[in-house]
Amino acid sequence: MNSPKHREPPTEIRSRSRFGAQASVAVLAILLAGCSFSDLKPQSKMLPPGDVSESLANSGITLSPAAWPAENWWTSFNDTQLDTLVEEALAGSPTLRSAAARVRQAGALEDIEGASLLPHVDAAMSTIRERFSANGTTPAPAKGTWQNVHQTTLNVGYELDFWGKIRSAVEAAVGRRHALEVDERAAALMLSASIVQTYIALQETHEQLDVAQALLDQQQQIVKLTEQRFAAELGTQIDIKQSQASLPASRANIAALKEEIELNQNKLASLLGKGPDRGRLIARPHMQASNTVALPSHIPAELVGHRPDVVAQRWRVEASGHEIDVAKARFYPNVNLTSFIGLQSLAFDTFNDHSSRILGFSPAISLPIFEGGRLRGNLEAQDAAYDVAVENYNQTVIDALRDIADQLSSLRWLKERLAQQNEAVDTAQAAADLVNKRYAAGLATYLQVLATENATLTQKRQLVALQSRALSLQANLSRALGGGYRPEIPATAEATPTVADKS
Protein backbone atom coordinates (compact mmCIF):
# COMPACT_ATOMS: atom_id res chain seq x y z
CA MET A 1 0.00 0.00 0.00
CA ASN A 2 1.48 3.32 -1.03
CA SER A 3 2.17 5.78 1.71
CA PRO A 4 0.40 9.09 1.31
CA LYS A 5 2.50 11.94 -0.16
CA HIS A 6 3.61 14.66 2.20
CA ARG A 7 1.79 17.89 1.50
CA GLU A 8 2.86 21.33 2.69
CA PRO A 9 0.36 23.25 4.76
CA PRO A 10 -1.68 25.69 2.68
CA THR A 11 -0.33 28.67 4.67
CA GLU A 12 3.28 27.82 3.75
CA ILE A 13 2.32 27.45 0.13
CA ARG A 14 0.61 30.84 0.14
CA SER A 15 3.61 32.39 1.92
CA ARG A 16 6.02 31.06 -0.69
CA SER A 17 3.76 32.19 -3.46
CA ARG A 18 3.59 35.69 -2.05
CA PHE A 19 7.39 35.81 -1.59
CA GLY A 20 7.92 34.61 -5.16
CA ALA A 21 5.51 37.18 -6.48
CA GLN A 22 7.17 39.92 -4.51
CA ALA A 23 10.61 38.86 -5.71
CA SER A 24 9.38 38.79 -9.31
CA VAL A 25 7.91 42.26 -8.94
CA ALA A 26 11.18 43.54 -7.47
CA VAL A 27 13.28 42.04 -10.32
CA LEU A 28 10.86 43.41 -12.91
CA ALA A 29 11.01 46.84 -11.29
CA ILE A 30 14.81 46.82 -11.41
CA LEU A 31 14.83 45.77 -15.09
CA LEU A 32 12.30 48.47 -15.97
CA ALA A 33 14.32 51.05 -14.05
CA GLY A 34 17.45 50.12 -16.02
CA CYS A 35 15.58 50.33 -19.32
CA SER A 36 14.09 53.72 -18.43
CA PHE A 37 17.44 55.50 -18.83
CA SER A 38 19.43 53.18 -21.12
CA ASP A 39 19.21 55.74 -23.95
CA LEU A 40 20.82 58.53 -21.89
CA LYS A 41 24.61 58.78 -22.19
CA PRO A 42 27.26 61.52 -22.22
CA GLN A 43 28.27 62.69 -25.69
CA SER A 44 31.74 64.18 -25.17
CA LYS A 45 35.07 62.32 -25.19
CA MET A 46 38.30 63.38 -23.55
CA LEU A 47 40.96 64.61 -25.95
CA PRO A 48 44.11 62.47 -25.64
CA PRO A 49 47.27 64.58 -26.04
CA GLY A 50 49.11 63.49 -29.18
CA ASP A 51 52.77 63.07 -29.95
CA VAL A 52 55.15 66.00 -30.02
CA SER A 53 54.45 68.00 -33.16
CA GLU A 54 57.14 69.09 -35.56
CA SER A 55 56.63 72.73 -34.57
CA LEU A 56 57.63 71.86 -31.01
CA ALA A 57 60.40 69.44 -31.89
CA ASN A 58 61.98 71.86 -34.38
CA SER A 59 61.86 74.86 -32.06
CA GLY A 60 65.65 75.06 -31.95
CA ILE A 61 65.65 74.37 -28.19
CA THR A 62 67.48 71.43 -26.67
CA LEU A 63 65.12 68.51 -25.99
CA SER A 64 65.57 66.57 -22.78
CA PRO A 65 63.47 63.94 -20.99
CA ALA A 66 64.30 65.68 -17.69
CA ALA A 67 63.75 69.29 -18.71
CA TRP A 68 60.53 69.90 -16.76
CA PRO A 69 60.93 72.90 -14.43
CA ALA A 70 61.97 72.49 -10.81
CA GLU A 71 59.40 73.23 -8.14
CA ASN A 72 61.34 76.36 -7.15
CA TRP A 73 61.85 77.34 -10.80
CA TRP A 74 62.32 81.05 -9.99
CA THR A 75 65.73 80.32 -8.41
CA SER A 76 67.11 79.89 -11.94
CA PHE A 77 67.27 83.71 -12.18
CA ASN A 78 69.98 83.81 -9.47
CA ASP A 79 68.41 86.66 -7.49
CA THR A 80 68.21 85.98 -3.75
CA GLN A 81 65.79 88.87 -3.18
CA LEU A 82 63.37 87.33 -5.70
CA ASP A 83 63.63 83.97 -3.90
CA THR A 84 62.73 85.68 -0.62
CA LEU A 85 59.76 87.52 -2.16
CA VAL A 86 58.25 84.38 -3.68
CA GLU A 87 58.67 82.38 -0.49
CA GLU A 88 57.11 85.22 1.52
CA ALA A 89 54.13 85.38 -0.84
CA LEU A 90 53.55 81.62 -0.81
CA ALA A 91 53.60 81.66 2.99
CA GLY A 92 51.22 84.57 3.59
CA SER A 93 49.12 85.36 0.53
CA PRO A 94 45.39 85.88 1.23
CA THR A 95 44.66 84.34 -2.18
CA LEU A 96 46.38 81.10 -1.20
CA ARG A 97 44.79 81.06 2.26
CA SER A 98 41.40 81.42 0.58
CA ALA A 99 42.22 78.51 -1.75
CA ALA A 100 43.29 76.41 1.25
CA ALA A 101 40.00 77.21 2.98
CA ARG A 102 38.08 75.97 -0.06
CA VAL A 103 40.05 72.71 0.12
CA ARG A 104 39.12 72.30 3.79
CA GLN A 105 35.50 73.02 2.94
CA ALA A 106 35.54 70.34 0.22
CA GLY A 107 37.12 67.90 2.69
CA ALA A 108 34.29 68.55 5.15
CA LEU A 109 31.68 67.95 2.43
CA GLU A 110 33.47 64.71 1.57
CA ASP A 111 33.19 63.65 5.22
CA ILE A 112 29.47 64.44 5.14
CA GLU A 113 28.97 62.19 2.10
CA GLY A 114 31.12 59.46 3.65
CA ALA A 115 29.00 59.46 6.79
CA SER A 116 26.12 58.02 4.76
CA LEU A 117 28.08 54.77 4.36
CA LEU A 118 27.82 54.16 8.11
CA PRO A 119 24.80 53.54 10.33
CA HIS A 120 23.45 56.57 12.14
CA VAL A 121 22.54 56.30 15.80
CA ASP A 122 20.63 58.86 17.83
CA ALA A 123 18.81 58.99 21.14
CA ALA A 124 15.54 60.75 21.97
CA MET A 125 13.69 61.49 25.19
CA SER A 126 10.28 63.10 25.56
CA THR A 127 7.45 63.71 28.00
CA ILE A 128 4.06 64.37 26.40
CA ARG A 129 0.86 65.48 28.13
CA GLU A 130 -1.85 63.75 26.07
CA ARG A 131 -5.59 63.06 26.23
CA PHE A 132 -6.43 59.62 24.86
CA SER A 133 -9.63 59.03 22.91
CA ALA A 134 -12.37 57.17 24.69
CA ASN A 135 -13.27 55.46 21.39
CA GLY A 136 -9.80 54.74 20.12
CA THR A 137 -7.38 51.83 20.51
CA THR A 138 -6.11 52.91 23.93
CA PRO A 139 -7.46 50.51 26.54
CA ALA A 140 -8.83 51.36 29.97
CA PRO A 141 -8.06 52.92 32.32
CA ALA A 142 -6.14 55.40 30.11
CA LYS A 143 -8.86 55.89 27.48
CA GLY A 144 -10.77 59.12 27.76
CA THR A 145 -8.27 60.58 30.26
CA TRP A 146 -5.29 62.95 30.30
CA GLN A 147 -1.99 61.18 30.83
CA ASN A 148 1.72 61.95 30.85
CA VAL A 149 3.58 59.72 28.36
CA HIS A 150 7.28 59.33 29.22
CA GLN A 151 9.46 57.82 26.47
CA THR A 152 13.14 57.39 25.68
CA THR A 153 14.52 55.52 22.67
CA LEU A 154 17.81 54.62 21.04
CA ASN A 155 17.33 54.73 17.26
CA VAL A 156 19.52 53.08 14.62
CA GLY A 157 19.18 53.58 10.86
CA TYR A 158 21.17 52.29 7.90
CA GLU A 159 20.72 52.59 4.13
CA LEU A 160 21.87 49.53 2.16
CA ASP A 161 23.89 50.86 -0.77
CA PHE A 162 23.01 48.10 -3.25
CA TRP A 163 23.37 50.26 -6.35
CA GLY A 164 26.46 52.24 -5.36
CA LYS A 165 24.65 55.56 -5.00
CA ILE A 166 26.36 56.53 -1.76
CA ARG A 167 29.77 55.23 -2.82
CA SER A 168 29.54 57.20 -6.07
CA ALA A 169 28.55 60.34 -4.17
CA VAL A 170 31.61 59.90 -1.96
CA GLU A 171 33.87 59.41 -4.99
CA ALA A 172 32.41 62.53 -6.59
CA ALA A 173 33.19 64.48 -3.41
CA VAL A 174 36.72 63.08 -3.45
CA GLY A 175 37.15 64.24 -7.05
CA ARG A 176 35.92 67.73 -6.20
CA ARG A 177 38.31 67.92 -3.27
CA HIS A 178 41.23 66.81 -5.43
CA ALA A 179 40.29 69.44 -8.03
CA LEU A 180 40.35 72.17 -5.40
CA GLU A 181 43.66 70.90 -4.05
CA VAL A 182 45.13 71.21 -7.53
CA ASP A 183 43.47 74.62 -7.91
CA GLU A 184 45.41 75.66 -4.82
CA ARG A 185 48.65 74.61 -6.51
CA ALA A 186 47.58 76.41 -9.69
CA ALA A 187 46.95 79.55 -7.65
CA ALA A 188 50.42 79.24 -6.12
CA LEU A 189 51.93 78.89 -9.60
CA MET A 190 50.06 81.93 -10.91
CA LEU A 191 51.07 83.94 -7.82
CA SER A 192 54.74 83.07 -8.16
CA ALA A 193 54.59 83.79 -11.91
CA SER A 194 52.96 87.18 -11.27
CA ILE A 195 55.67 88.07 -8.75
CA VAL A 196 58.42 87.06 -11.17
CA GLN A 197 56.87 89.02 -14.06
CA THR A 198 56.38 92.12 -11.90
CA TYR A 199 59.94 91.76 -10.65
CA ILE A 200 61.15 91.58 -14.25
CA ALA A 201 59.17 94.74 -15.03
CA LEU A 202 60.79 96.43 -12.02
CA GLN A 203 64.25 95.49 -13.27
CA GLU A 204 63.43 96.70 -16.78
CA THR A 205 62.25 100.05 -15.40
CA HIS A 206 65.49 100.43 -13.45
CA GLU A 207 67.46 99.70 -16.60
CA GLN A 208 65.38 102.12 -18.64
CA LEU A 209 66.07 104.68 -15.91
CA ASP A 210 69.80 104.04 -16.38
CA VAL A 211 69.43 104.75 -20.09
CA ALA A 212 67.42 107.90 -19.45
CA GLN A 213 69.91 109.12 -16.82
CA ALA A 214 72.83 108.47 -19.17
CA LEU A 215 71.02 110.43 -21.86
CA LEU A 216 70.45 113.33 -19.48
CA ASP A 217 74.13 113.32 -18.52
CA GLN A 218 75.05 113.34 -22.18
CA GLN A 219 72.64 116.17 -22.89
CA GLN A 220 74.10 118.20 -20.06
CA GLN A 221 77.59 117.63 -21.52
CA ILE A 222 76.31 118.80 -24.91
CA VAL A 223 74.87 121.96 -23.31
CA LYS A 224 78.28 122.73 -21.80
CA LEU A 225 79.94 122.02 -25.15
CA THR A 226 77.45 124.25 -26.93
CA GLU A 227 78.13 127.08 -24.48
CA GLN A 228 81.86 126.63 -25.04
CA ARG A 229 81.33 126.75 -28.81
CA PHE A 230 79.28 129.92 -28.41
CA ALA A 231 82.04 131.48 -26.29
CA ALA A 232 84.54 130.59 -29.02
CA GLU A 233 82.18 132.14 -31.60
CA LEU A 234 81.63 128.72 -33.25
CA GLY A 235 77.93 128.56 -32.45
CA THR A 236 74.85 130.65 -31.96
CA GLN A 237 72.42 131.39 -29.16
CA ILE A 238 69.91 129.24 -31.04
CA ASP A 239 72.18 126.21 -30.58
CA ILE A 240 72.27 126.83 -26.81
CA LYS A 241 68.48 127.10 -26.58
CA GLN A 242 68.04 123.93 -28.67
CA SER A 243 70.43 121.98 -26.45
CA GLN A 244 68.75 123.25 -23.29
CA ALA A 245 65.26 122.46 -24.60
CA SER A 246 65.89 118.71 -24.42
CA LEU A 247 66.71 118.73 -20.70
CA PRO A 248 63.16 119.18 -19.29
CA ALA A 249 61.80 116.36 -21.45
CA SER A 250 64.54 114.02 -20.23
CA ARG A 251 63.95 114.99 -16.61
CA ALA A 252 60.19 114.38 -17.08
CA ASN A 253 60.93 110.94 -18.54
CA ILE A 254 63.12 110.13 -15.53
CA ALA A 255 60.32 111.20 -13.17
CA ALA A 256 57.86 108.94 -15.04
CA LEU A 257 60.24 106.00 -14.74
CA LYS A 258 60.68 106.61 -11.00
CA GLU A 259 56.89 106.66 -10.69
CA GLU A 260 56.71 103.32 -12.52
CA ILE A 261 59.30 101.87 -10.14
CA GLU A 262 57.16 102.78 -7.15
CA LEU A 263 54.04 101.38 -8.81
CA ASN A 264 55.81 98.06 -9.42
CA GLN A 265 56.97 98.05 -5.79
CA ASN A 266 53.37 98.63 -4.68
CA LYS A 267 52.17 95.78 -6.89
CA LEU A 268 54.80 93.43 -5.48
CA ALA A 269 53.80 94.36 -1.94
CA SER A 270 50.17 93.63 -2.79
CA LEU A 271 51.12 90.22 -4.23
CA LEU A 272 52.94 89.51 -0.98
CA GLY A 273 49.79 90.33 0.94
CA LYS A 274 51.47 93.34 2.54
CA GLY A 275 51.04 97.12 2.53
CA PRO A 276 52.93 99.65 0.35
CA ASP A 277 55.63 100.12 3.01
CA ARG A 278 56.84 96.59 2.28
CA GLY A 279 57.28 97.55 -1.37
CA ARG A 280 59.62 100.44 -0.49
CA LEU A 281 62.02 97.90 1.00
CA ILE A 282 62.42 96.06 -2.32
CA ALA A 283 65.82 96.90 -3.75
CA ARG A 284 66.84 96.97 -7.39
CA PRO A 285 66.59 93.50 -8.97
CA HIS A 286 69.63 91.72 -10.40
CA MET A 287 68.12 88.88 -12.43
CA GLN A 288 70.13 86.91 -14.95
CA ALA A 289 68.67 85.12 -17.95
CA SER A 290 69.78 81.58 -18.62
CA ASN A 291 72.06 81.12 -21.63
CA THR A 292 70.56 77.71 -22.39
CA VAL A 293 66.94 76.61 -22.45
CA ALA A 294 65.98 72.92 -22.42
CA LEU A 295 62.60 71.54 -23.42
CA PRO A 296 60.95 68.25 -22.35
CA SER A 297 61.07 65.73 -25.17
CA HIS A 298 57.48 64.51 -24.73
CA ILE A 299 55.37 67.54 -23.94
CA PRO A 300 51.80 66.51 -24.93
CA ALA A 301 52.11 62.96 -23.60
CA GLU A 302 53.29 64.14 -20.15
CA LEU A 303 51.50 67.49 -19.98
CA VAL A 304 48.56 66.00 -18.05
CA GLY A 305 50.94 65.20 -15.21
CA HIS A 306 52.62 68.60 -15.00
CA ARG A 307 50.07 71.38 -15.58
CA PRO A 308 47.92 71.95 -12.47
CA ASP A 309 45.08 73.52 -14.48
CA VAL A 310 44.89 70.42 -16.72
CA VAL A 311 44.98 68.08 -13.71
CA ALA A 312 42.25 70.05 -11.94
CA GLN A 313 39.96 69.79 -14.96
CA ARG A 314 40.66 66.07 -15.17
CA TRP A 315 39.57 65.62 -11.56
CA ARG A 316 36.37 67.54 -12.33
CA VAL A 317 35.67 65.12 -15.16
CA GLU A 318 36.23 62.26 -12.73
CA ALA A 319 33.79 63.79 -10.23
CA SER A 320 31.17 64.36 -12.95
CA GLY A 321 31.41 60.71 -13.95
CA HIS A 322 30.56 59.63 -10.42
CA GLU A 323 27.68 62.10 -10.31
CA ILE A 324 26.23 60.24 -13.31
CA ASP A 325 26.40 57.02 -11.30
CA VAL A 326 24.52 58.71 -8.47
CA ALA A 327 21.82 59.89 -10.87
CA LYS A 328 21.45 56.37 -12.33
CA ALA A 329 21.21 54.75 -8.92
CA ARG A 330 18.24 56.97 -8.07
CA PHE A 331 16.16 54.91 -10.54
CA TYR A 332 16.54 51.84 -8.31
CA PRO A 333 14.86 50.99 -5.00
CA ASN A 334 16.12 52.48 -1.75
CA VAL A 335 16.47 49.93 1.03
CA ASN A 336 16.60 51.35 4.56
CA LEU A 337 16.81 49.50 7.86
CA THR A 338 15.65 51.27 11.01
CA SER A 339 15.21 49.99 14.54
CA PHE A 340 14.68 51.39 17.99
CA ILE A 341 14.77 50.23 21.58
CA GLY A 342 13.65 52.15 24.63
CA LEU A 343 11.20 52.65 27.48
CA GLN A 344 7.66 54.03 27.55
CA SER A 345 5.33 54.48 30.49
CA LEU A 346 2.30 56.52 31.51
CA ALA A 347 3.56 56.71 35.07
CA PHE A 348 7.03 57.93 35.85
CA ASP A 349 7.46 55.52 38.77
CA THR A 350 7.14 52.53 36.39
CA PHE A 351 9.35 54.09 33.70
CA ASN A 352 12.38 51.92 34.49
CA ASP A 353 10.39 48.70 34.82
CA HIS A 354 11.27 45.83 32.50
CA SER A 355 7.65 45.73 31.39
CA SER A 356 7.95 49.33 30.05
CA ARG A 357 10.41 48.41 27.34
CA ILE A 358 9.57 49.01 23.67
CA LEU A 359 11.36 47.55 20.66
CA GLY A 360 10.84 47.92 16.94
CA PHE A 361 12.48 46.99 13.63
CA SER A 362 11.40 48.50 10.32
CA PRO A 363 12.91 47.55 6.96
CA ALA A 364 11.69 49.92 4.25
CA ILE A 365 11.90 49.71 0.46
CA SER A 366 10.92 52.62 -1.76
CA LEU A 367 10.84 52.52 -5.56
CA PRO A 368 10.10 55.49 -7.80
CA ILE A 369 7.16 54.63 -10.09
CA PHE A 370 5.91 57.90 -11.47
CA GLU A 371 7.83 61.12 -10.80
CA GLY A 372 6.96 63.14 -13.91
CA GLY A 373 10.38 62.71 -15.57
CA ARG A 374 12.34 64.22 -12.69
CA LEU A 375 14.87 61.37 -12.53
CA ARG A 376 15.44 61.36 -16.29
CA GLY A 377 15.84 65.12 -16.21
CA ASN A 378 18.37 64.82 -13.39
CA LEU A 379 20.35 62.19 -15.30
CA GLU A 380 20.29 64.27 -18.48
CA ALA A 381 21.57 67.24 -16.46
CA GLN A 382 24.43 65.15 -15.04
CA ASP A 383 25.28 63.84 -18.52
CA ALA A 384 25.41 67.44 -19.76
CA ALA A 385 27.54 68.46 -16.76
CA TYR A 386 29.95 65.64 -17.62
CA ASP A 387 30.09 66.86 -21.24
CA VAL A 388 30.82 70.39 -19.99
CA ALA A 389 33.63 69.08 -17.76
CA VAL A 390 35.11 67.04 -20.63
CA GLU A 391 35.03 69.95 -23.07
CA ASN A 392 36.53 72.26 -20.45
CA TYR A 393 39.30 69.71 -20.00
CA ASN A 394 39.82 69.47 -23.77
CA GLN A 395 39.98 73.26 -24.11
CA THR A 396 42.43 73.47 -21.20
CA VAL A 397 44.71 70.94 -22.90
CA ILE A 398 44.51 72.84 -26.20
CA ASP A 399 45.20 76.17 -24.47
CA ALA A 400 48.14 74.63 -22.58
CA LEU A 401 49.73 73.36 -25.79
CA ARG A 402 49.18 76.73 -27.46
CA ASP A 403 50.70 78.47 -24.43
CA ILE A 404 53.85 76.35 -24.70
CA ALA A 405 54.01 76.79 -28.47
CA ASP A 406 53.75 80.58 -28.06
CA GLN A 407 56.73 80.64 -25.70
CA LEU A 408 58.76 78.43 -28.00
CA SER A 409 57.96 80.58 -31.04
CA SER A 410 59.05 83.70 -29.18
CA LEU A 411 62.19 82.05 -27.80
CA ARG A 412 63.15 80.77 -31.25
CA TRP A 413 63.26 84.30 -32.68
CA LEU A 414 64.47 86.14 -29.61
CA LYS A 415 68.11 85.10 -30.01
CA GLU A 416 68.24 86.53 -33.52
CA ARG A 417 66.42 89.69 -32.43
CA LEU A 418 68.88 90.23 -29.59
CA ALA A 419 71.87 89.79 -31.90
CA GLN A 420 70.44 92.28 -34.40
CA GLN A 421 69.50 94.74 -31.65
CA ASN A 422 72.99 94.64 -30.12
CA GLU A 423 74.40 95.41 -33.54
CA ALA A 424 71.91 98.28 -33.94
CA VAL A 425 72.94 99.75 -30.56
CA ASP A 426 76.64 99.52 -31.43
CA THR A 427 76.07 101.17 -34.80
CA ALA A 428 73.92 103.96 -33.34
CA GLN A 429 76.42 104.60 -30.56
CA ALA A 430 79.34 104.74 -33.00
CA ALA A 431 77.43 107.21 -35.17
CA ALA A 432 76.59 109.35 -32.14
CA ASP A 433 80.22 109.38 -30.95
CA LEU A 434 81.39 110.41 -34.41
CA VAL A 435 78.85 113.22 -34.71
CA ASN A 436 79.69 114.47 -31.19
CA LYS A 437 83.37 114.69 -32.12
CA ARG A 438 82.53 116.50 -35.35
CA TYR A 439 80.22 118.83 -33.40
CA ALA A 440 83.01 119.62 -30.94
CA ALA A 441 85.27 120.42 -33.90
CA GLY A 442 82.62 122.60 -35.47
CA LEU A 443 82.05 120.23 -38.39
CA ALA A 444 78.47 119.14 -37.52
CA THR A 445 75.27 120.91 -36.57
CA TYR A 446 73.29 120.43 -33.37
CA LEU A 447 70.45 118.95 -35.36
CA GLN A 448 72.77 116.13 -36.40
CA VAL A 449 73.74 115.63 -32.77
CA LEU A 450 70.07 115.53 -31.75
CA ALA A 451 69.18 113.03 -34.48
CA THR A 452 71.95 110.58 -33.58
CA GLU A 453 71.20 111.03 -29.88
CA ASN A 454 67.51 110.11 -30.36
CA ALA A 455 68.45 107.15 -32.54
CA THR A 456 70.84 105.82 -29.91
CA LEU A 457 68.24 106.28 -27.15
CA THR A 458 65.63 104.40 -29.15
CA GLN A 459 67.96 101.46 -29.86
CA LYS A 460 69.11 101.21 -26.24
CA ARG A 461 65.51 101.22 -25.01
CA GLN A 462 64.64 98.44 -27.43
CA LEU A 463 67.65 96.43 -26.28
CA VAL A 464 66.60 96.77 -22.63
CA ALA A 465 63.07 95.68 -23.57
CA LEU A 466 64.38 92.62 -25.43
CA GLN A 467 66.64 91.64 -22.54
CA SER A 468 63.66 91.87 -20.21
CA ARG A 469 61.62 89.83 -22.69
CA ALA A 470 64.25 87.10 -22.50
CA LEU A 471 63.70 86.94 -18.73
CA SER A 472 59.92 87.04 -19.19
CA LEU A 473 59.93 84.22 -21.76
CA GLN A 474 62.09 82.08 -19.50
CA ALA A 475 59.58 82.60 -16.69
CA ASN A 476 56.60 82.03 -18.99
CA LEU A 477 58.03 78.76 -20.28
CA SER A 478 58.49 77.48 -16.72
CA ARG A 479 54.90 78.48 -15.93
CA ALA A 480 53.54 76.97 -19.16
CA LEU A 481 55.28 73.68 -18.33
CA GLY A 482 53.58 73.53 -14.94
CA GLY A 483 56.14 75.19 -12.69
CA GLY A 484 57.53 71.93 -11.34
CA TYR A 485 54.16 70.48 -10.36
CA ARG A 486 54.02 66.70 -9.80
CA PRO A 487 50.38 65.89 -9.07
CA GLU A 488 48.35 62.85 -8.17
CA ILE A 489 46.07 62.28 -11.15
CA PRO A 490 43.03 60.01 -11.45
CA ALA A 491 43.58 56.70 -13.19
CA THR A 492 40.61 57.37 -15.44
CA ALA A 493 38.24 60.25 -15.93
CA GLU A 494 35.44 58.11 -17.35
CA ALA A 495 32.35 57.36 -15.27
CA THR A 496 33.09 54.30 -13.14
CA PRO A 497 30.77 51.41 -14.13
CA THR A 498 28.40 50.31 -11.40
CA VAL A 499 25.46 47.97 -11.10
CA ALA A 500 23.36 50.74 -12.61
CA ASP A 501 25.49 50.78 -15.75
CA LYS A 502 25.23 47.06 -16.25
CA SER A 503 21.44 46.96 -16.21
Buried (B, 14 or more C-beta within 10 A) or exposed (E): EEEEEEEEEEEEEEEEEEEEEEEEEEEEBBEEBBEBBEEBEBEBEBBEBEEBEEEBBEBEBEBEEEBBBEEBBBEBBEBEBBBEBBEBBBEEBEBBEEBBEBBEEBBEEBEEBBEBEEEEEEEEEEEEEEEBEEEEEBEEEBBEEEBEBBBBBEBBBBBEBEBBBBBBBBBBBBBBBBBBBBBBBBBBBBBBBBBBBBBBBBBBBBBBBBBBBEBBEBBBEBBEBBBEBBEEEBBEEEBBEBBBEBBEEBEEBBEBBBEBBBBBBBBBBBBBBBEEEBBEEBEEBEBEBEEEBBBBBEBBBBBBBBBBBBBBBBBBBBBBBBBBBBBBBBBBBBBEBBBBBBBBBBEEEEBEEEEBEEEEEEEEEEBBEEEEEEBBEBBBEBBBBBBBBBBBBBEBBEEBBEBBBBBBBBBBEBEEBBEEBBEBBEEBBEBBEEBBEBBBEEEBBBEBBBBBBBBBBEBBBBBBBBBBBBBBBBBBBBBBBBBBBEBEBBEEBBBBEBBBBEB
